[in-house]
Amino acid sequence: MVRKDSESSCSSDDSHQAEDYTLANDAIVTKYGVAAEITNAALKAVIAAVKEGAVVGELCDLGDKFILERTSKLYKKEKGLTKGIAMPTCISVDNCICHFSPLRSEAPVVLKNGQVVKIDLGTHIDGLIATAAHTVVVGASKTNKVTGKIADLIRGTYDALEVAVRSLRPDTQNMDITKNIDRVAAEYGVTPIENMVSHQLERNEIDGEKQIIQNPGEKQRSEVEKVKIEKHEAYAIDILFSTGPGKSKDLDTRTTVFKKNESVQYQLKMKASRVFYTELNKVHGPMPFSLRGFEEEVKAKMGVVECEKYGLLSGYPVLYEKEGEFVAQFKATVLVMPNGLLKITGLPLETEVYESEATLKDPELVTIFKSALKPKKKKDAAAKKDAPAAAAAPAAAKKA
């Protein structure tokens, strides 16, 4: 029922449960790095294929197959270790905000020059997740630059990501990062999509306990738990800005991306549902997956209904901004380490392609934006300061 090129993403067996999966373990940091390298490479491959005439569904296939092929070659000797897709490739265009991964039976969506394309995907190694997202404009290049409101949108969203990442210091309050994200949007004259959340990443859990919300409504502002960032935590910082009002809507586009609810137990009644659930559990485990990845689409569409109805699965709905507006997204995975921040996923923006007249002016935001991910140690700074004097001493002695 499942496509043959799908590697297992299910959770590792009990032999791995005793292992230290915190970032204090160098082996875990290494696995995060391996997952991140694949994610970044997959993102580059999909971006390279974004052009006029490209079909969105085929781009989704490209990203997913890239991740599966790369992960299938790794850690073959580690029994019980799982690897594969942590977030299926989603390609959301123009005012579509997120989670668009169309079924093969649906009418193809073909890209046109000038469209704003968001690419979101992720990889895991042994349940350790590295996700990323990037935004490009179809047909844009150094000789065909993007200007105006779309350039403002893309530069503003990217700069907000960089500010948010650099705000992710130990003992920082999550709501302070929220304020920084919203302030960057104001500087560029764009709007954060309301109530979008960046999550802490935990093993086999893409939506971890701690959250950083952007542009919260009054209800969400009071509901989001106020927490501090701590050392040895991992986060997926996900920024989505809009040229419009920043309100997301569900326009009845079919939901195709789902994730298991590990806490829910229910005895499925339909055979199709049981077969579907068994297969997804075996292949994807706790990771999000797309119905697009199933060979027998009709059976997958039948099986998912009962699973979702009784809470075994949660859907990632396809959301939209107001028609005629544009949405940009940039996402990076960041490890909060004792010696600074490790930004392990996320690609640099081609600033020579996106020319915005807007820029960061707030002194505090500029300072954060320019700050190093790994601050230099005071001893190193003092050593450099003393270096000229140390070099001058031998010279003075020689003259004497």
C-alpha angles and dihedrals in degrees: 000000000000122000111268094232091062113110119205115273096176122128119280120261128259093273088075098047095088094054121107104250097180124112088250085079111082091208090060092050088052092053090050087052093051091050090047093051090055092046093052092046092049090049091052091049093053093045090053089055095050106108140125109297095023114136116232095219091053090051089053089052091049093055095045095046091048091055094045094048094049096045093045089067096054136085093000093156096053105095114221095010112134130201140168140087116008094176121015114236111271123188113196118184131208109317093006103106105196154327100046109155106147125210119249091243092058124093109275118256108220121199122236131198113274096027119133109235125195119197119196125178144137147198134208133200114195090344093306107130132215117178133174142176134196137182127219136170116234110249095009117141142146088278094042103044127189115234139165125036095343091054089048089050096050096042091045094050092048094047090049089055091052092048092046092049092050090047089059095098125143113274092019114135115239091228090057088059088049089056092050092052092050092046092054090052090053091052090057097040094243134116130240112233103257119258097357109154136213112208139210109245119229131174109291090354120100092177101052129185102269119066139193112200127198124214094353122199117232093265094047092045090060095041100050109094114242107234140161127238112246136196118269094030127128125214139185104216106203120185123186121178131178139203086220137059094298096238117139122217135187107227096186095263106156114267109233103164117080142164132203120255099224093193096056122089122189135154106233115223102199120075091218089055093049093049091047093048093047091052096046091047090052096045105031106019110179095347125104114259140184126234084225088076094065119095095213102052097179092055091046091052090050095046097048094059098070092038091056095040093059097041101255088122133034119208128224100220121216104246131199139200121215114303112266094027128104133228128201127195134194124175134180136180113229132189116207104217132178091251096044142288127325110205097195101171136034130081126242118256118248093238092181089063099047110055113188125178089205121084142168110280104160104107093218093051092046090053091051092045092053096043119113119251088226109035115220114255116252091236090055091049091049091048091053090048092052094043097087091050091048091050092048094053097069090046091053091048091051092054091049 
